[in-house]
Structure formats: structure tokens, C-alpha cells
Amino acid sequence: MPRKFKSGDWVKVKGKLTTPKMQVLKYVPKNDLLIGLVDNDSYLECVWYKNGERISEVFHQNKLIKTIETGGLFRTFLPRPKLSLT
């Protein structure tokens, strides 16, 4: 099966509106239990951040779609500047 994504692509899980935007890290080998072979071209390791915690998970490439928007894995909180009248 040909590879659909490359490292650094931004993806989401198909059909779910509440899934986070994830970044593709790499393709990972996974054993196929039915055939007994190792599949190197179908499973992706993806990473995203939730409340400052890094979460990674392995997905099959057919369950993912590429997103148009890029960037923004984690939020940066900037303090509001204090106003001074003097």
C-alpha cells in the first residue's frame, strides 16, 4: 500500500468533529496477525498536546485525513500587560 502522508503533515481522524489536530511523526512497523507479516507502510505515529501533556498514538493511514490548517500543537499563554497611568 502506498504511503499517503509524510512526517510533519497535519491530520485529523475521519468522521469525528471533536478530534484534535495531530502532527505525523513517522510510519511505524506493525505485525499483521492474520498474515503474520510486518506492515511498514500503513500505520502512523501521531502526536498532539492536551492541557500541556504530550499524547502520541498509532493510527492506520486510512482513518486519517490531511488538514489544510497547519501549526498550533500547543497553546502559548501570554500574560496581559498591566496598564499604568503614571
C-alpha positions as a printed Julia matrix, in Angstrom:
86×3 Matrix{Float64}:
   0.0     0.0    0.0
   1.46    3.42  -0.9
   2.14    5.92   1.86
  -0.35    8.82   1.99
   1.41   11.13   4.45
   4.9    12.27   5.36
   6.46   13.39   8.62
   5.26   16.85   9.63
   1.84   16.64   7.94
  -1.17   17.81   9.95
  -4.02   15.29  10.15
  -7.36   14.58  11.87
  -9.37   11.38  12.34
 -12.06   10.96   9.65
 -15.68   11.43  10.62
 -15.16   12.88  14.11
 -15.62   16.58  14.74
 -14.09   16.69  18.22
 -10.74   15.05  17.46
  -7.63   17.14  17.95
  -5.37   18.29  15.17
  -2.32   15.99  15.17
   1.11   16.03  13.59
   2.52   12.94  11.87
   5.8    11.79  13.4
   6.68    8.68  11.39
   5.47    5.41   9.94
   5.84    2.53  12.39
   6.07   -1.21  11.68
   3.12   -3.24  12.92
   2.56   -7.0   12.87
  -0.43   -8.25  10.9
  -1.94  -11.03  12.99
  -3.85  -12.63  10.1
  -0.96  -12.96   7.67
   1.93  -12.91  10.11
   3.88  -10.24   8.19
   5.19   -6.87   9.32
   3.45   -3.88   7.69
   5.82   -0.89   7.38
   3.69    1.39   5.18
   0.22    1.68   6.75
   0.48    2.75  10.4
   1.42    6.25  11.53
   2.52    7.58  14.89
   0.85   10.94  15.54
   1.31   13.44  18.36
  -0.89   16.15  19.89
  -1.0    18.12  23.12
  -3.82   18.29  25.65
  -3.52   20.58  28.69
   0.24   20.74  28.23
   0.6    16.95  28.15
   2.07   15.29  25.05
  -0.02   12.39  23.76
   1.01   10.07  20.93
  -0.94    7.25  19.33
  -0.67    4.94  16.33
  -3.37    5.15  13.61
  -3.96    3.39  10.3
  -3.45    5.85   7.44
  -6.93    5.17   6.01
  -8.54    6.55   9.22
  -6.84    9.95   8.81
  -7.37   12.97   6.58
  -4.93   15.8    5.91
  -5.94   19.21   7.27
  -5.42   22.47   5.45
  -4.54   24.49   8.54
  -1.08   23.94   9.97
   0.73   24.68  13.2
  -0.54   25.24  16.7
   0.22   21.99  18.5
   0.25   23.67  21.87
  -1.09   26.9   23.29
   1.11   29.72  24.44
  -0.32   31.78  27.26
   0.91   35.35  27.24
   0.24   37.48  30.32
  -1.8    40.6   29.72
   0.26   43.75  30.08
  -0.6    45.83  33.11
  -1.72   49.33  32.3
  -0.06   52.11  34.18
  -1.29   55.69  34.25
   1.97   57.09  35.62
